[in-house]
Amino acid sequence: LCSHRMFHDDELEESEKFYVGQPRVLLLIYALYNTLVARSEMVCYFVIILNHMISASMITLVLPILIFLWAMLSVPRPSKRFWMTAIVYTEVAIVIKYFFQFGFFPWNKHVDYTKDKPYHPPNIIGIEKKEGYVHYDLVQLLALFFHRSILKCHGLWDEDEKGDSSSSKEDTDDELSLTGGRRDSSASLKSVNLAASVESIHVHFPEQQTAIRRKSSSGISQLSHRSSFSSHRSKRDVFKNINHMTFSLYFPQCKLPGIKLHCNLCCSRTLQVYVPIRQFFYNLIHPDYSAVTDVYVLMFLADTVDFIIIVFGFWAFGKHSAAADITSSLSEDQVPEAFLVMVLIQFGTMVVDRALYLKKTVMGKVIFQVILVFGIHFWMFFILPGVTERKFSQNTVAQLWYFVKCVYFGLSAYQIRCGYPTRVLGNFLTKSYNYVNLFLFQGFRLVPFLTELRAVMDWVWTDTTLSLSSWICVEDIYAHIFILKCWRESEKRYPQPRGQKKKKVVKYGMGGMIIVLLICIVWFPLLFMSLIKSVAGITNKPLDVSITITLGGYQPIFTMSAQQNQLKDLNQTDFNAFLASYRGNTAALQFLEGYGKEDITLADLEGNSNSLWTISPPSRKKMIQGLLDFSAEFTVVLSWTIQRILREVYPYYIKAPSDSLAKPIKQLLPGMYCKWKNITVSLVKNVSNEGVREWWVLNQLGKRFTSSEESLELFIFSDKVSPPSLGFLAGYGIMGLYASVVLVIGKFVREFFSGISHSIMFEELPNVDRILKLCTDIFLVRETGELELEEDLYAKLIFLYRSPETMIKWTREKT
């Protein structure tokens, strides 16, 4: 008004100036508040669902189900009856929870023991004693009162009652005109059979619907205007007549007035509940007017998010698998049962949803919605806690999955309320011709089996005369033409003048990126294996170091292991001294560059064998004879103990790679020939009352750090290993990555750069508008049921691709 100056008002103008002059933060707060007011019912839905996610009890389960099966299905908005039901139910729930917080109830005496049990009855019902038991219920009640105040401010709170009174006045004349007829025929009603009688109180559904706008969603408690008996008074009269007649049919010999009255009351109550519910869903499936919309894409995205949550958080839906990882399970060729069931169920619901969308059956969608709402709530809040042995409120992944599923339920209810679109033309990504849609569509086609599965499902659940191969041919042509259309539109937006060379921004931007990408692919295995261990590698320290020495194939004379405290780490001082000892040794220093002090472990092994030497007398005698042979390469001193010096047999430095094969490090051994260390071996004999016991004692010569006389010292260099998240790639090794990654990618790149000459006739089309329109016409006549015309247009499309001359004429630039 102020802008057009039709009605000049100083107060309005001053108010406009006042609000415009406010700070941006305050204006943002005003905008957020107005958004909150405009979507106050969504705030109530969110708070109710949040309360149920945290409480997860039977008390809070009722309202979410009513939201998805009543409130969100109501046209044009939820009725006053629903909001009053929600308010009263919340108040009653608060009182019940408060009453059961007293300590004299038996289950409140062992709260610490039963609070985490999912199948404890008070936990299931929601009357357990806990801190903050009513906080979210109070927030829910506050949101409901806020929404009620908004409706009252806009005059929408009592709209349903006004609609009831007006409809009652309109139906009064019809009711009075039928009164005489009903009184005259009241005696004949008793002779009518039960089926006809029950049908007489239902709403009459004519085949030809009249142009009467459907009433608001309060119709869940009232009959339509087209009903013969629409007012509450006439319904009560009919209920009395039908109840009396039903009793006469089923209990003709009954003379007891008490039983007769009880049957009449039960039948009346049942019909009072059944008839409005049936009328509500009938009006939902057969609306007089429908604002057709299409939210299938959003429903599909919600299901996709749920699918991703299942894949990466499947452990939350199984038993004793809280620490499991899907990559490790699949790498071991193990498919967890919980993961398999959840994936199949989720994928099955997506397929059914696609079928309902293609068939455009609102009734099937309503049935599917009811089954899903009850089934998922029953599974999530009654079955899943028993499987996982923890409460739903303690399962974060399940809560996230349920919240996304609630978003899906809301979108599904909105789709039911508005109705399916009459025509489904092509992919939703092909509605616009730009780079965003082009790259998204290309990514959609790159997903394995998704394009094929979609094409086959569309052919199965769409009325068509085309065969499956012809259908796939049309889909492929349409996808190809759409891609060409996007490129031609981009060429129109960014034209290239004739006779001018390409700009350096384009050449270095696109060409430089391709060059960098190809170089990275070629050298990816080397870079990956080098960086994965040097930068992101994890130190793989040994847990056990064992030494076993055997002479001449006889029973081992020495066995010893080092664990825990016997495995020592080097400090910085010892490590620096260790490096200084190899100063001037280029090969050793080059080897040590790849290791830090945290990668080196010093094993201190006890010199006394941890097992007795139980050799048989014949073998012992034969071994002594071998030791007395002076032609051997070692010297022996024989006494009551056997002692000998074993020269250059002890490695001293061991490299422990990621696999189980440990190797000696020759670069750290002295001399040109990499001589190993010397050790002494002694056989100790102990004679006691229990008999003679023998064991071997080993001692290393020239130890660095260990001071005990009889001991062995061993340095272990541990290679870093890749993190568990990248183990599936690092396990292939450099050659495996070249064979499995680089060569495969190279094959696809070669196909992109070769064979272009064979596709010039179909790729270089200057104008594809006419071909694109022909494909769209095929989709359109299919949706309208003109199947003969669909065959003719398909034949025209095939002839166009078979005739190069016709293709040239069709794709010329418009002059």
N, C-alpha and C positions, 0 to 999 in steps of 0.2 A: 504494500500500500504506500509506504514511504517512498519507494523508488519511482513509482508512476505518478505520484502526487495526486492521485484521484481523491483521496481523503486525507487532507493534511491534519496531522495531530502532533502537537508539540511534545506531548508526553512520550508518544511512540518514537519520535525522532530523538529525543534526549536519551531514552532507554537504549536505542540502537547505538548511539554514540558512546554510551557508557560501557556497553558490552564490547564494542570494537576496541575501546581504549584499554581493556584489561590486559594484564601480562599473558604471555603465551602459555605459561604453566597453568594459570587459572582457567584459560580457555580450554586447555586440554582436559582439565578436571571436569569442566562443564560438559564437554563432549563425551567423556567416559560415563558421566552420570546419565546423560540422555540415552546413551547406548544401553546402559543398564536398565533404564526404565522401559525402553523399547523392547528389550529382550528379557523382561523379568521372569517370564515363564521358563526360559532356558536356564536362568539362574536357579530357579527352584528345582528343575530336573537335575542339574549338576550337583546341587547340594544333597538331594535325595540319593543319587547314585554314589556320591562320595561317602555319605553316611553308611550306606550298605556295604561298600568296599571295606570300610574300617571296622564296622561292627560285625558284618557277616553272620547274621542270625535270622531266625524265622520271623522275628518281629519286624525287622527292616526289609524283609524280602517282598512284602506285599506291595508296597508303593512302587518299586521299580517295575514290577510286572504290570501294575495298573497304568504306569506311564506308557509302556510300549504297546499295550493292547487296548487302551482306552483313550488316554489324553492325547497322544500323538496321532491317533487315528480319527480324532474328532474334527468335524468341519463346521465352521471355519476355525474354531478355537475350543479348548476344553470348556465344558459347561461349569456352571456354578456348583452343581452337585459334586463334580469331581474335586474341586478345590475345597469344598466343605468336608468331603470325605477325607482328603489328605490332612486338613487341619485337625479334625476331630480324632483321626487315627493317631496322629503325632502326639496330641495331648494325652490320649489314653496310654500310648506307649511310654511316655515320660512318667506317668503315674505308676504304671506297672513296674518299670525299672526301679523307681524310687522305693516302692513297697518292698521289693525283694532284696534291698540292700541291707536290711536288718540282720544282725548276727545270729538271731535265734533259729534261722533256717539251717538244717543239717549240712547242706552243701557249702555254706559260707564258713564253716569251721576249718576247712582244709583247702583254702583258696590257692596257696602256693603250690600245692601238689596237683590240683586239677585245672589250673588256669591255662595250661598248654595242651590239654587233652582235647582233640577235635570232636570226639563223640561223647563228651560229657554232656548230659541232658541240659543243664543250665547254660552251657556254652552254645548249644545248638539253638535253644529257644531265645537266648539273649538276655537272661535274667541273672547272669553271674555277677558277683560282687567285684568291682574294680574301680580304680581311680578314674575320674572323668567319664563316668558311665553315661552321662546325659549331655555332654558338651555339644556333640554334633546334632543331637536331637533338638536342642535349643536353637542352634544356628538354622536348622531346617525349619523350625516353627517361625523363626524371625523372617526367613525368606518368604515363607507362605503368607504371612501377614503383610509383608511389603508388597507382594504381588496383589493381594486383595485390595490394598489401599490404592494401587495404581488403577485397577479395574474400576473401583468406585469413583476415582477422580475423573475417569473418562466415561462414566455412565454405562459401563459394560457389565457391572456386577449383577444387576437385576434384569438384564436383557432377556434372560431365559424365561423368567416369570411373566414378563410382558408378552413374550411370544406365545406362552401357554394360554394366557387369558384371551388374546386376540384369536388364536386358533379355536378356542372353545366357543367364542361368540360366533365365529363363522360356521361352526358345525352344529349350532343349536337348532337352526331351522331344519337341517337335514334330519337331525335326531327326532324333532317333534313330528316331522312328516312320517317318520317310520314307526312312531310309538303305537298308533292304532293297529298297524299291521302286526307288530310284535305281540301286542296283547291278544289279538285274535288268533295268532298262530302259536301262542305259548303252549297250548295243549299238544299241538302236533310235534313240538320239538322233542318230546320224550320218545317218540317212535322213530326218530332218525338214528342211524347207526353212529358209532363213536367216531369213525374217521371223518364223516361229513360234519359232525358237531365240532370236533376240534378245529377243522379247517374254517368253520364259520367264525371263530373268534380270532383267527389269524388275519393278517393284512391281506387284502385282495391285491394281487400284483397283475395289473393289466399288461398285455403285450405292447400296446401302443401307449407310451408314456406321455402324459400331458405336460405342457410347458409350465410346470410349477417348480419354483426353486426349492431345493431341499432345505429343510429346517436345519438349525444349528445342531451341534453335536449333543445337545441335551436330549436328542431323540433316543438316546440309550434308555431313557426312562419313560418314553412316550411313543405313541404310534404316529405314522405319517399322516399327512393331510388327506392322502388318498384312501385311508382306511375307512371302512364303513362305520366303525365305532372308534372315534378318535378321542373323545373327551373322557376324563377319568370317571365321571358318573356313569356313562354308558358302559365303560369297561367293567365297572363293578357289577352292573346289572347282568351283563353277559356272563361274567364269572359265576354269578349265583345260579343262572339258568344252566350253564354247562356243567357246573359241579353237581347240581341236582340230577341232571340227566346222566352224567358219568356214574354217579352212585347207583342210579336205577339200573344201569346196564350191567355193572360189575357185581352188585349186591342186591339182586332182585328179591331174594328171600329174607334179607336182613330186616328185622323189625325194631332193632335197638336204635333209639334216636342218638345216643352218645357216640356210637361208632359211625353213624351216618354224618354227624356233625364234624367228627374228627377227619373223616375222609374228604368232606367238602373243604375243610380248612387246608389240608395238605395239598389238594389239587389246586386250590385257588392260589396258594403261595407259590407253588411250582410254576403255574402259568404266568403269574405276575413277574417272575424272574425270567422265564424263558422267552416270552413274547417280546419284551423290549430289547433283549440281547439279539434275538433273530432279526428284529426290525433294524437295529443299529448296523449289523453286518450286511444286511440286504441293501440298505441305503449306501453303504460303503462300496459294495461291489457294483450296484446299478445306480450311479448318481444321475441326477437330472442334468447337471452341469459339472464339468471337470476341467480344472486348469492343468492341462497336460504338461508334464515336465519329464526330464530325463536325468536322473542322478545315479545311473548305473555305474558311471566311471568312478564316482566318489565311493560307492559301495565296493567296487572292485579294488580300489586303492586301500580301503579299510581292511578288506580281506587279505590283501597282499602284506600289509603291515603285520597283521596277526600271523600270517605264514612265516614272516621273517622272525617274529618273536618266538615262535615255536622252534624254528631251526636253531637259533642261537641261544635259546634258553630252555631247551627241552628237558633239562635236568629238573626243572621246577614242576614237571608234570609226571614224574616217576618216583619210585620208591628206592631209597638208599643210593641215589645218584646225584647228590647235591654237589659233589666235586668233579663230576664227569665233564668231559669236553667232547663236542661232537666230532671234531677233527681227529682226535686220538681214537675215538670209538670206531669211526669209519676206516681209519688207517689199519686197525686191527681186524677188519672185516667183520665187525660186530654191529648189528643194527638194534639199538635199544627198542624194546617193545613200546614204551610210552611214546617215544619219538615217532615210531611207525604209525601207531593208532592216531595220534594227534594230526600228523601230516595227512593221512588218508581222509580223516573226517573233514579237516579244513578244505582240502582239495575237492572233496565230494560236494560240500556246500557251495563252493564256487561254481562247480559245473551245473548244479541244480539251479542256482541263481541265474546263470547264463541262459539255461533252457527256458525258464519262466520269462525272462526278458525278451527272448526271441518269439515266444508264443504269445506274449502280451496278455497273459491270463491273470487278472487281478485276484480271482478266487483262489487260484493255486498259490499266489504270493501271500494271500492272507493265511491260508492253511500252513504254508511253510513258515511264516512269521510266528504263528502260534506254537508250532512244534519246536522251532528253534528257541523261542523265549523260555518255554517251560523246560525243554531238554537241557539247554546250556546252564540255566540257573540250578537245575537239579544236579547236574554233573559237577559244576564248579563249587557248590556250597554243601553238597552232601556226599558225593563220591570222591572227589579229589582230595579232601582232607584225610579221608581214610587211606587213600593210596600213598600219599606223601607223608602221612603221620605227623602233620602239623596243620595248624589252623590256617584258614584262607587269609586272615589278616596278617599272617607272618610270611606269606608267600608273595614277594614283591613282583616277580615275573608274572604270576597268575593274575595279580591285581591289574597290571598293565595290560595284559591280554584281555581281561574282562572289560576294562574301560574302553579299549578300541572296539571291542564287540558291541558295547553300548552305543558308540557312535554309529556303527553299522545298523543297529536296530532303529536308531532315530532316522537315518536316511531311508531305510526300508519302509518305515511307517509313513514318511513323507511321500515316497513313491506310490504307496498304496492309496494314500489320501488324494493325491493328484491324478493318479492313473498313468498307465504306460503311454508312451508316444505311439501314434498310429503308424508312423513310418520310421524305420531304422535304416539310415543310409550311410554305409561305409564305416570307416574307423573314426573314432572321435578325434584322433590326431590329424586327420586329413581335412579339417574344417577351414584351416587357414593355410596360406602358402608363404611361409617365411622360414628363416633358418632354424628357429626354435622347433617348429613342428617337423621340419625335415630331419633334424638330428634325433629328435625323440622317436620319430617313426622308424628311422634306421636302427636305433637302439632296440626298439620293440621287435623288429624283424631279426635281430641278432640273437635274441633269447632262444635257446634250443627248444624245438618242438612247440613253441608257443604259437607261432603263425600257423603251423599245420593243424594243431589242435583247434584253434579258433575257426579255421576254414571248414574243418569237418563238422564241428558242432553247429556252425551256421547253416551248413547244407542239410544237416539232419533235422533241425527244428525250424526250418523256413520252407514255406510252400513254394516250390519251383518245379519247372520242367527240365532243368538242366541236369546232366549227369554229374557225378562227383568230379571227374576229370575236367569237364567243361566249366564247372563252378571254380575250380582251382585256377583254371586258365584265365577266367575273368578277373579273379582276385589278383593274380600276378600282373596282368596287364594294367589294372587300375593302380596297383602300387607303383609300377614302373612309370606310368604317366603322371602320377602325383609327384614323384621325385623330379621328373623333368619339368613339371610345372613350377615347382619351387625354385629350380635353378633358373628358369626363364624369367620368373618374377624378380629374382635377385639381380639378373642381368639388366632388367629394366630399371631397377632402383639405382644401380651403380653401373651406368653404361660406360663402355670403353670406346672412345672416338677412333675412327678408322685412321690407319697409317701412323699411330703413335705406339711407341714401345711401352711395355708394361712398367709400371712404377716400381721403384726399388722397395717400397714398403710391402707391396704384394709379393715380389720375388723373394726378398729376404724373410718376410713374415711366413709365407706358406712354404717356400722352398727350404728356407733355413730350418724350419721346424721339422720338415720331413727328413732332412739330412741328419739332424741331431737324433731324431727318433730311430733311423736306420742304424746309426753308429751305436746307439745304446743297445739296440737289439743284438747286434753282432758281438759286442763286448760285454753283454749282460752277465753271462756265467762267470767270467773272470772277476768282474767288479763285485758281483753278488757274493761269491765265495770268499773274496778278500775282505770285504767290508763286514760280512755277517759275523766273522769271528774276531776281527780286530777291533771293530767299533761296537757291535751289539753282542759280541760273544760273551758267554757265561763260563766262569772258571769251573773246571770239572776236576775237583780234588779227589784223590784216591781215598777210599774208605778202608782198604785192607791191602797190605803188601806181604806176600808170602815168598819164602825162599826154600827150595828143595834141592838137595845135592845127592847124586847117585854115582856110585863108582862101578864101572864095568857092567852095568846092567843088573847089579844086585839090588837088594832091598835098599831104599833110600837111607842114607846114614844121617841126614840132617833135614829137619823140617821145622820151620819157624815162621810165625806171622807177626806183623806189627799192626796195631790198631789203636785208635783213639789217642791217648797220651803219647804213644810211641811214634806218632806221625806229627812232626813239628814243622811249623812255618818259619821261614827266614825273616828276620827283621831287616831294616834298611842297612844297618851297619854290616851285618853278615853278608848281605847281598852285594854291597859295594866291595867288600873284601873278596868275595867270590869272583866278581868281574875283574878285579885288579890282578888276580892270580893268572888270568889269561891275557894280560896285556901283551900285545905283540903277536898273538895267535889270531890271524885274520879269520880263519875258518871258524874258530870257536866264537869269536865276537860276532860274526855274521849270524851264527845260529842263535846266540843269546839275545839278538835284537828283537826277536818275536816273543820273548817271554819277560814277564815281570816277576817281582818277588812273590806275588800272590800265586803264581803258577808253579812255583818250586816247592816241593815237599821233601823233608828230610826224614827218612825212615830209620829208626834206631832199633835194630833187631838184637834180641838176646843171643849170646853165643852158645848157650846150652840148648840142645835140641829139646823140643817139647814132647818128644815121644821116645820110649825105650827102643833099643835096637834089638829086635827079636829075630835074628837071623838063624837059620837052621845050621847045625854043626857041619854037615857036608859043604854047604855054601860058604860057611865061614872058613873052613880049611882051604877051599879052592881060592878064595879071595886072598888069604895070607900067602898062598903060593904065588899068586900074581904080583903081590906087592914085593916079594923077595926076588923077583926077576929084575936084575940090575940093568937089563937092556931097555927098560922103560925110560920115559922122559922125565921122571921125577925121582927124587931121593927119598929113602924111607929109613927111619930110625925105629928099630923094633925093641920093645921092652914089654913090661907087663901091660903097658898101654901102647897103643899104636899111634904114632904121631908122624905126620908128613907135611911138607910144604907144597901146596898146589900153586904153581906159578901161572900167572896171567889167565885166571879163570873167572875172576869176579868182575862184572861189568862196571859197577860203581855208579854209572849214570844211565838212567832208563827214561825213555820217552814213552809217555802214555797217550796215544792218540785217541780219537773219539770212538774207534772200534776197540775190540778186545785184544788186539795183537800189540804187545809192548815190544819195543826194539831198543837195543843199546845205542847210545849216542857216541859215534866215533869222533866227532869234531872236538869233543872235550877230553878225549884220552890223549896222553902224552906220546911223543915219538912219532916217527914216520909211519910205523905199522900199527898205530892205535892199540898199544898194549893195554890189556886189562890189569886189574889189581891182583895182588897176591893175598892168599889167606892161608891160615894154618888149620889143620883138621886133627883133632885128638879124640881117641876113644877112651872114655872114662869107665872104670869098672868099680862097682860098689858091692862088697861082700858083706852080707848081714845074715841074721837068723832066717830071714825070709828067702834067702838065696842070693844068687849073683844077678846084679842088674847092670846093664851097660847102656850108655848113651854117648852121643858124639858132641864135641864142643868145637865150635868154629870161632876163629878170631881173624879180623881183617888187619892187614898191615898198612900203616900210613893213613890213619883216619884224620878227618879235618876237625870235627867238632866233638865227637863222642870221646869221653875220657876213660870209660870202663875198659878193663883189659880184654875181657871175652865178649865181644859184640861185633856186629856188622853194621856198616853205615851205607845207606843207599839214597841217592838223589833221584827224585821222580819229577820230570817235567811234564806237566799236564797241558794238553792242547785245549784251547777254548772250544766250546761247542755252541751251535746256533740256538737261539731261543726256541722254546717248544712251539710257539705260534708259526715259526718259519721252518720247522723241521721237515715238513712235507716237501719243501723245495730243496733244502740243503741236503736231504738224503739222497738225491739223485747224483750229486757230485758234479764236477765240471763237465765231464764227457756226457753224463746223462742229461744235463741241462741243454747242452748243444744239440743232442739228438732229439730231445723231446720238445724243446721250446723254440730254439732258434730255427731249426730246419722246418718245423711246422709253420711258424710265422713267415719264414722265407718263401714257403710254397704259396701262401695266400698273397703275399706281396708280389710275387712273380705273376700270378694270375691277374693282378690288377694292372701290371705294366705290359702284359702280353695279351694277345687275342683281341685287341681293340678294333682291328680292322674288320672283324667278322660281325660286329654289332653297330657299325656306323649307321646303317639304314634305320635302326630303331632307337639309337641314342641321340643322333643329331637331328632332332625334329624342331624346327623353328617355332611352331605354334601348335600347342597340344590342346587348345581349348575345345575343339570340336570332338576330339577323341575322349577327352575327359567328360564332356557332356553326354556322349553316347554311353559311357559306363554308368554315369549317374542316372540316365534314363532307364537302363536295365534294372538298376536297384529300385527305381520309382515304380515301374510297371509291375515288378515282382511284389512290392508291398501293397499295391492296389488290387492285386489278383488278376491282372491281365497277363495270363501265362502264355497265350498264343503270341501276343506281342513281344513277350520276353524272348521267345524262340527266334522271332524274326530279327530283333535287334542283336541277339547274340550271333546269328548267322551273318549279319551285316558287319559286326566287329571282326569276325574270323576272316571274311572276304577282304576286309581292309588290310589286315596284316599279311594276307597272301598276295596282294596286288601292290607292288611297289609304286606303279604309276598313280593309283588311287591314293595311296598314302602321301605321295608328294603333293597331290592336289589338296588333300585335306589339311595338310600341315603348313601350307604357305602362309607367309606373313600377310596380315590384312593391309590392303593399300587404301 
